[in-house]
């Protein structure tokens, strides 16, 4: 099933298959996911007293939540990503199998 997504920013809408997009996200290496988890405040507060930094950090967190939505990871898998920053945890196949 293709979904037409209008970005609402004047850029032409694009079509994508959510199931295929999820499969593509799940092909990301663990080191990439761990890096994104850290960059996107996956398991840490985003608050900053500077409203501009706070908004930027919340935007990064939104990116992680979007990625996680397509990955459909379990809490155990997320914990392994959070703990594995900067190191290779296991193979992607073992990771996704639990």
C-alpha positions as CSV (number, residue, x, y, z in Angstrom):
1,X,0.0,0.0,0.0
2,X,1.5,3.3,-1.1
3,X,1.0,6.4,1.0
4,X,1.1,9.9,-0.4
5,X,2.7,12.2,2.1
6,X,2.3,16.0,1.7
7,X,5.1,17.6,3.7
8,X,3.2,20.8,3.9
9,X,6.2,22.9,3.0
10,X,5.6,23.5,-0.7
11,X,7.7,20.5,-1.7
12,X,6.0,18.0,-4.0
13,X,4.4,15.1,-2.1
14,X,6.1,11.7,-2.4
15,X,4.7,8.2,-2.3
16,X,6.2,5.5,-0.1
17,X,5.3,2.1,1.2
18,X,5.4,2.1,5.0
19,X,6.2,-1.7,5.2
20,X,9.2,-1.3,2.8
21,X,10.4,1.8,4.7
22,X,10.3,-0.2,7.9
23,X,12.4,-3.0,6.2
24,X,14.9,-0.4,5.1
25,X,15.2,1.1,8.6
26,X,15.8,-2.4,10.0
27,X,18.8,-2.8,7.7
28,X,20.7,0.0,9.5
29,X,23.8,-1.2,11.2
30,X,23.8,-1.2,15.0
31,X,26.6,1.4,15.2
32,X,24.4,3.8,13.1
33,X,21.4,3.2,15.4
34,X,23.6,3.7,18.5
35,X,24.9,7.0,17.1
36,X,21.4,8.2,16.2
37,X,20.2,7.2,19.7
38,X,22.8,9.4,21.3
39,X,22.4,12.3,18.8
40,X,18.6,12.3,19.1
41,X,18.3,12.2,22.9
42,X,16.7,8.7,22.7
43,X,17.0,8.0,26.4
44,X,17.9,11.3,28.0
45,X,16.0,14.6,28.7
46,X,15.9,17.2,26.0
47,X,15.4,20.2,28.3
48,X,17.7,23.1,28.0
49,X,17.1,26.5,29.6
50,X,17.9,28.1,26.2
51,X,14.6,27.8,24.3
52,X,16.4,27.5,21.0
53,X,18.6,24.6,22.2
54,X,15.5,23.0,23.8
55,X,13.6,23.2,20.6
56,X,16.5,21.8,18.6
57,X,17.0,18.9,21.0
58,X,13.2,18.2,21.0
59,X,13.4,18.1,17.2
60,X,16.2,15.6,17.3
61,X,14.1,13.5,19.8
62,X,11.2,13.6,17.3
63,X,13.5,12.1,14.7
64,X,14.4,9.2,17.0
65,X,10.7,8.6,17.7
66,X,10.0,8.5,14.0
67,X,12.8,6.0,13.3
68,X,11.7,3.9,16.3
69,X,8.2,3.8,15.0
70,X,9.4,2.2,11.8
71,X,11.8,-0.2,13.5
72,X,9.2,-1.4,16.0
73,X,11.9,-2.4,18.4
74,X,11.2,-4.1,21.7
75,X,12.3,-2.4,25.0
76,X,15.0,-5.0,25.3
77,X,16.4,-4.2,21.8
78,X,16.2,-0.4,22.6
79,X,18.1,-1.0,25.8
80,X,20.9,-2.9,23.9
81,X,21.1,0.1,21.5
82,X,21.4,2.6,24.4
83,X,24.0,0.5,26.1
84,X,26.0,-0.1,23.0
85,X,27.0,3.4,22.0
86,X,30.4,3.4,20.4
87,X,30.7,-0.3,20.2
88,X,29.4,-3.2,18.1
89,X,27.0,-5.2,20.2
90,X,26.3,-8.2,18.0
91,X,25.3,-8.9,14.4
92,X,22.2,-7.2,13.1
93,X,20.5,-10.6,12.6
94,X,21.1,-11.7,16.2
95,X,20.0,-8.2,17.4
96,X,16.7,-8.2,15.5
97,X,16.0,-11.8,16.5
98,X,16.1,-10.7,20.1
